[in-house]
Amino acid sequence: MNILYTDDTICAIATAQGGAIGTIRVSGKEAITITDKIFTPASGPTLSGRKPYTLTFGHINGENSEIVDEVLVSLFRGPHSYTGEDSTEISCHGSSYILQQVMQLLIKNGCRAAGPGEFTQRAFLNGKMDLSQAEAVADLIASTSAASHRMAMNQMRGGFSRELSQLREKLLHLTSLMELELDFSDHEELEFADRSELSQIASQVEGVINGLVQSFSVGNAIKNGIPVAIIGETNAGKSTLLNALLNEERAIVSDIHGTTRDVIEDTMNIKGILFRFIDTAGIRETSDTIESIGIERSFQKLDQASIVLWVIDSTEAETQINALKDKVIPRCEGKKLILVMNKCDMVNNAEQSDCLKEPSGATILTSADSGMNYEMISIAAKQREGITELQKLLVKAAALPEVTQNDVVVSNVRHYEALSHALEAIHRVQEGMSIGLSGDLVSQDLRECLFHLAEIVGGEITNDEVLGNIFKNFCIGK
Amino acid sequence: MNILYTDDTICAIATAQGGAIGTIRVSGKEAITITDKIFTPASGPTLSGRKPYTLTFGHINGENSEIVDEVLVSLFRGPHSYTGEDSTEISCHGSSYILQQVMQLLIKNGCRAAGPGEFTQRAFLNGKMDLSQAEAVADLIASTSAASHRMAMNQMRGGFSRELSQLREKLLHLTSLMELELDFSDHEELEFADRSELSQIASQVEGVINGLVQSFSVGNAIKNGIPVAIIGETNAGKSTLLNALLNEERAIVSDIHGTTRDVIEDTMNIKGILFRFIDTAGIRETSDTIESIGIERSFQKLDQASIVLWVIDSTEAETQINALKDKVIPRCEGKKLILVMNKCDMVNNAEQSDCLKEPSGATILTSADSGMNYEMISIAAKQREGITELQKLLVKAAALPEVTQNDVVVSNVRHYEALSHALEAIHRVQEGMSIGLSGDLVSQDLRECLFHLAEIVGGEITNDEVLGNIFKNFCIGK
C-alpha cells in the first residue's frame, strides 16, 4: 500500500458554520509545534511542555500582534489520538471570520488544508481502525434513525470486523487442512477423513457469508430508507399526499447531503424507520400513446420500490382502478401494495360512510386479482385526514426486523459486493470438494474467498483508488 | 439583581448542524455528576475523580445498554470555567441524531435545555465578565470583517470596560471632592480652589464620553455595514448594478442571521469594509402624482444612507439628471454622492469614449449645484465593466478610520444610548458648576452620569428585562 502523503501536518474546520463554538483539528508530526507558533497559553508552559489529554486556555496570535481569538486547545500525542498522530483541537468562538483566520495562520506556519475524510484515512493508515470501521464513521455521522445509528455504531466499534476475523480464521484453518491434505496426498485414507471435516467447515463459512449477504437488503433499507413509490393519475392527489406526509414530519425530514451517499430523495423518519419516497410522474389521461409512455416511465421507478402507494380519487374510484389495474398489479408482485382512496371527503355523505368503512375499490380489485396481497385505506390528503393511519400502514408494510447493536448487518454496497464475490468463491470451493477436485484447485478458490473478505477490512491489498473512492465522500474535518 | 434560575444545570448543543464534530455543553452545580451518569470512560476513574482541564475518552450509554457514541469529554470546575460553574463539554460525532440522543439523556438525568445565551449570561451573573464583555461575545461570533472582529475582540477582552472604569474613577474622585466641598462649605476660600480643579476633571470626563459617543457612527458602520442607497429610474439598471456588485463578491456575502441584530439586508465585504445596500424602489416615469410618491418613498430610504449611488442611463443622461437633480441634490447633503453612468457601452463609439473619459452628466450637475461634492463613474453593469472601479470608489467614499485592537469604538446601540445620557448629565454638571450651582445639586448629576456608565457594564442595577433583551438574541449554546 502506498502510504499517501501522511508525512505532512493537516488542518481543517471540523464544525459546521453558524454555531456558538467552532473547532479546528490539526494532525501530523508538526501538529503541536505549529499550534504552539500561533497560540499563547494564558499561563504556564507552551503545548510542547504539556501532557496529552489536557486542555489549555489562551489566545491565538494574529499578525501585528493582534489577538484573533481566545480559545481552548486540546492536546493529543500519537499513537493515543484519533489519527494515531500528534494532534491538537482548537476550540474557537463560532465565527467563520475567526475560523478562516486561524486556518490561514496554521497554513502559513506549515499546515496543509485537509481533504475530505483525511483524518479518518490517517487513522486507517496508522492502524487505528480497519477500513470497514472507517466507513462506519461516515455512516454514523449520516445516521438519522435509531436503526441506522445502531448498525453504524456496531460496525465502527468493530462488530463486523470481529465477524470477518472469525470467518478468516475458519478459512485459514480450512486452507491449512487443505494444504496438509496436499502434503499427504499419497495417503488416500487420510484424504477422506479430512474432506468430510473440510466440507463441514466450508458449509459453516458459506452459512455465515450468505447470512451477511442476505442482511444487505435490510441494511440498505435502514441506511438509505425503504423505497416507497407513489403512483396514480395526476388528479388523484399524489403531490398533496406526499406534501401531507412530509409536512406532518417536516421537523425530522433529513436534508443532510450524504457523507457516504450521493443525493437523497425526500426521506422521512416514521417511528424510527426511514422511508424514501420515489417521485413518479402522474399518469395522465390524454391520448393512448402518451399515456402508455407516462405509465412506462412511472413503472420503471415503481420497480425500485418495495412499497407502492397507489393513490386513487375516490370520486372516480372504479374508472381509475379499472384503467390501471392490469398494468399495476403484475408489477407489484413481491412488493407491498397499499391502495390509498383519496378525497374520501368529496364522496357524498351516504357513500362517504361506506368509503370510510369499506373503500369502494376493494371489491373491484379483489375480483380483478384475488391472489394479490394488498392493504386499503381511505384518506383526505388535503384535509390531512387519515395520514396518521397511512403512516401506521407504512410502518407495518416496512416489516423491518428489529436490529440491535449486537447484530451485524451489512449496509455498505462495497462490502456487499465483496461478500457476494466471497460467497461465489466459497460456493466454488464446496462444488470442487463435492466433485473431488484436487486440493490445489480448491485451495485457489479458498484464497480468493479470503481475498474478498480482506478487501472489506482493507490492509496491504487496498490500493489508492479504493481509498480515494471511500474517503472522497467524507466531510472535511473528519 | 434577581439571580435568575442559576441554580440548575443547563445543557445545549453548541455547534451548528452538519459538521464532522458536534459539541454539547453542560454547566451548573450538577454538570459533572450528571455527565458521569451517562458517560463511561474507556479507562480510569469517572469524571468526578478527575482533574479539571483534562480530556477523557469514553462512550455515552443509552437505554438498553446501547452505546450512543464514542466521545471526548472536557472537564472544568468552577470558578475556572467559562460560566464560572462546574462544566463539561461532550465532543460527539457530528450527527444530529446522536446529539439529540445525548441531549435527551442529559435532560432525563436532571439537566434543563439552555435558552439563548444562557452560558454567557451565567458567566456575567457569576462575575466572569461584565455586561459589555458579554455583549461582545455575540458581536465576536457575528463578526465578518477584520474591523468588526477587532472592535468585538477589544470589547470582549475588557478594553471598553477599562476605559469606563477609568471614567468612573475620575467621576468618583470628582464626587468626593464635591462632597468635601459640601462639608467645608463655610470656608469660601477652599471652595474656589476646588471648583477650578473640578471643572478641569469634568472637562476631561466630558471629552472622553463625547469621544465614545462620536465613535458610534464608525462603530455602527463597521458592525452593521456602511449604508449605501442605490437610487435611479427603473430603467437605469439599478437591479443589474446591485446584482453585479453582489455577484462579484457572492462568496463573502454574509447571510448570517445576526446574534445581536435582527435582519440583515444585502451586505457585502469589499476590502475588509462591510457595505449594506438599501433597496429603494426605482423611480418610474409615469404620471406626475405617482412619480412623486415613488420619489418620496425612495428618498425616505435615502435618508438612512451615508453613501448614495445615483444610477443614470448614459443614453439619456441629460433627461434623467435634469428630472431628478433638484430633488436628489438637497437630500444628499452630508452624504457621499456617486453618479453611476450606466450602459456606457450603449452610447455610440464617439460618445462612448467621451463617456469613459468625462461622463456627460458632469457639466450638467456641476452647473446645477456647484457646491455639491460628488464622484462620477462610467460603467456597463450588464457586462460587469467598471464594477471593480466602482468598488474602489465605494471604499474611498466609506473613508472609515483604521481601527486597531487598542481603539475603543462603541458599536452597540444600548451603550450609545447610555453614553448619550451620561454625556447629557456631565453637561449639566459643567453647566451647574459654571453658574455656581450648589454642590449637592451638581452631585446629583454626577451620580446620574455614574449610573449611566454603570448601566453599560451592568451589575446590581441591571434588571431582568435588560438582561432578557440582551441575551435573547444570542445563539443557543453560547
Interface residues (C-beta under 8 A of the other chain):
Chain A: A12 I13 A14 T15 A16 Q17 G18 G19 A20 I21 G22 T23 R25 Y53 T54 L55 T56 F57 E66 I67 V68 D69 E70 L72 S74 F76 E89 S91 H93 G94 S95 S96 Y97 I98 Q101 F119 V137 L140 I141 A142 S143 T144 S145 A146 S148 H149 R150 M153 M156 R157 I256 T404 Q405 C475 I476 G477 K478
Chain B: A12 I13 A14 T15 A16 Q17 G18 G19 A20 I21 G22 T23 R25 Y53 T54 L55 T56 F57 E66 I67 V68 D69 E70 L72 S74 F76 E89 S91 H93 G94 S95 S96 Y97 I98 Q101 F119 V137 L140 I141 A142 S143 T144 S145 A146 S148 H149 R150 M153 M156 R157 I256 T404 Q405 C475 I476 G477 K478
